[in-house]
């Protein structure tokens, strides 16, 4: 996901730099900046979701390990 957002941000900057008109360049630059800000926000959200998922997986593994330890004397 990070690579996708980086590519989008770079494409926006390249488009902004490629315009010949100053007014258009300013608008495109503002748009590129907004896109980069949005991409950063999305990355923050994605990172939070990944952290939450990792914590839940750790909890599940801990629970499974405890259950295996409980089952060992019965085997």
N, C-alpha and C positions, 0 to 999 in steps of 0.2 A: 504494500500500500504506500509506503514511504516513497518508493521510486515513482509511482504513478503521480503523486502530488508534486514531486520534484520536477517531473517532466512537464506537467501542466504549468507550474510556475515559470520554468525556463522558457516554455513556449510563449507565455504571456509577455515576458520581458523581451524576448526576441521580436515579437510583433510590435511592442512599444518602440523599440529601437529602429524598426524598419520603416516607420511612417515618415513622410517628408514634411507634413504640415505640423507646426508647433502645437496648434490647438488639438489636432487629432492625437498627437503624441502625448499631450498632457492627459487627455481622456483615456487613452490606452494605458498609460502609465498608472493612472489612478485605478483603472480596472485591474491591471496586473497586480498592483499592491493589494487591492481588495481580495483578489483570488489567492494571493499568497497568505494573507491573513486567514481567510477561510480554510485554506489547506492546513495551516498550522493548528487551527481550532479542531479540525477534523482529526488530525494526527493526535492531538491531546486526548480527544474522546476515544480514539482507537487504542491508545496506550492504556488509558484507564480501563477499558473493556478487557484488554489482554491481561492486565494485572489482576483484575477480578477473576477472570477465568483461571489464571494460574493459581490463585489462592484457593479457588473451589477444587481444582484438581489436587492440590496438596492435601486439602481436607479429606477428599475422597480416598486418596492413597493412605493417609493416616488411619482412617476408619477401616479400610480393607486390611491393613497391617495388623490392627488390633483384633479384628475378627479372626485372622489367620492364627494369631497367637492364642486366642481363646480356643480354637479348634485343635491345636496341637495336642493337648492332654487327652482329648477324646479319641485321637487316632491310634 
